[in-house]
Amino acid sequence: MIPVMPKKFCNQSILVKLVTGKTDRYNKQKFEPEVQIEHVIFQPQTVYSGSNNNREVVANAIAFLFAGVSTPFPNLDKRHVGSKLIFESKEYTIQKIIDNRNPFTNEVYTYELEVL
C-alpha cells in the first residue's frame, strides 16, 4: 500500500480555472469558473530544460495535489494544459501535468502541475 500524504502537511490552497477547449470571438481561450482547491503543496522553484548555455525556464513552481487529501480533487489530463492557477494572488499558466499512478490500482495518486 502506498502511504497517504498527511493533510497537515498540505496547508496551502490554490484557485484553478480550467480551459474549456472553446474560444471567444477574439480567439481567446475560455475558462470554467474558478475552483478553490484546499490541502495542496505549492513549491516555488525554477525548473529548467536543456543543458549548459542552452537552458530555458519551463516552470516557476510546482503544485502538488494528492488524491484523498486535496479537495476537491480534479480529474486532469493533457487537455487542461494552458489552464490558469492562482496562488497568493499571482496567476500562473499550467505548462505540464504529471499524473502519478498507484501501481496497485492504476488510479491517480498525485498530480504535479508545473506552472509558469
C-alpha positions as CSV (number, residue, x, y, z in Angstrom):
1,M,0.0,0.0,0.0
2,I,1.2,3.5,-0.8
3,P,1.3,5.9,2.1
4,V,-1.0,8.9,2.0
5,M,0.4,12.4,2.4
6,P,-0.8,13.7,5.8
7,K,-3.3,16.5,5.4
8,K,-1.5,18.6,8.0
9,F,1.5,18.9,5.6
10,C,-0.7,20.2,2.8
11,N,-1.6,23.6,4.3
12,Q,-1.9,25.7,1.1
13,S,-4.7,26.3,-1.3
14,I,-4.9,27.4,-4.9
15,L,-7.5,28.7,-7.3
16,V,-7.8,26.8,-10.6
17,K,-9.5,28.0,-13.8
18,L,-9.6,25.1,-16.3
19,V,-9.7,25.7,-20.0
20,T,-12.9,24.7,-21.7
21,G,-11.4,24.0,-25.2
22,K,-13.5,26.8,-26.6
23,T,-12.6,30.3,-27.7
24,D,-14.4,33.6,-27.7
25,R,-14.9,35.7,-30.8
26,Y,-11.4,37.2,-30.4
27,N,-9.9,33.7,-30.4
28,K,-9.1,33.9,-26.7
29,Q,-9.3,30.7,-24.6
30,K,-12.5,30.4,-22.4
31,F,-12.2,29.1,-18.9
32,E,-14.5,27.3,-16.5
33,P,-15.4,29.2,-13.3
34,E,-12.5,29.3,-10.7
35,V,-12.5,26.5,-8.2
36,Q,-10.6,26.7,-4.9
37,I,-8.6,23.5,-4.1
38,E,-7.6,23.1,-0.5
39,H,-4.8,21.0,1.0
40,V,-2.1,21.2,-1.7
41,I,1.6,21.8,-1.6
42,F,2.8,24.7,-3.7
43,Q,6.6,24.9,-4.2
44,P,8.0,28.0,-5.9
45,Q,11.1,26.9,-7.8
46,T,12.8,27.4,-11.1
47,V,12.7,24.3,-13.4
48,Y,15.0,24.3,-16.4
49,S,15.1,22.3,-19.6
50,G,18.3,21.8,-21.6
51,S,21.9,21.9,-20.6
52,N,24.9,24.3,-20.3
53,N,24.2,27.5,-22.2
54,N,21.2,26.1,-23.9
55,R,18.8,26.1,-20.9
56,E,15.3,27.6,-20.7
57,V,12.9,28.1,-17.8
58,V,10.0,25.7,-18.2
59,A,8.3,26.3,-14.8
60,N,8.4,28.8,-11.9
61,A,6.6,26.5,-9.4
62,I,5.1,23.1,-9.0
63,A,1.7,22.5,-7.3
64,F,1.2,19.0,-5.8
65,L,-2.3,17.7,-5.5
66,F,-3.0,14.4,-3.6
67,A,-6.0,12.1,-4.0
68,G,-7.9,11.7,-0.8
69,V,-6.3,14.8,0.6
70,S,-6.7,17.7,-1.8
71,T,-10.3,18.8,-2.0
72,P,-11.9,18.9,-4.5
73,F,-9.5,16.5,-6.3
74,P,-9.9,17.4,-10.0
75,N,-9.8,15.0,-13.0
76,L,-7.0,16.4,-15.1
77,D,-5.4,15.4,-18.4
78,K,-3.4,16.9,-21.2
79,R,-6.4,19.0,-22.4
80,H,-6.0,21.1,-19.3
81,V,-2.5,22.4,-20.2
82,G,-2.9,26.2,-20.5
83,S,-5.3,26.4,-17.6
84,K,-4.7,29.1,-15.0
85,L,-3.6,28.6,-11.4
86,I,-3.7,31.4,-8.8
87,F,-1.5,31.2,-5.7
88,E,-1.1,34.2,-3.3
89,S,-2.8,36.5,-5.8
90,K,-0.3,35.6,-8.6
91,E,-1.6,33.9,-11.7
92,Y,0.3,31.1,-13.4
93,T,-0.3,29.0,-16.5
94,I,-0.2,25.2,-16.3
95,Q,2.6,24.1,-18.6
96,K,2.8,20.4,-17.7
97,I,0.5,17.9,-15.9
98,I,2.2,14.8,-14.4
99,D,-0.2,12.2,-13.1
100,N,1.4,9.7,-10.7
101,R,-0.4,6.4,-10.6
102,N,-0.9,4.0,-7.8
103,P,0.9,0.8,-9.1
104,F,-1.7,-1.4,-7.4
105,T,-4.9,0.2,-8.7
106,N,-3.7,2.4,-11.6
107,E,-5.7,5.3,-10.1
108,V,-4.2,8.7,-9.9
109,Y,-2.3,9.1,-6.7
110,T,-1.0,12.7,-7.2
111,Y,-0.8,15.4,-9.8
112,E,2.2,17.6,-10.2
113,L,1.3,20.8,-12.0
114,E,4.3,22.6,-13.4
115,V,3.4,26.3,-13.9
116,L,5.0,29.3,-15.4
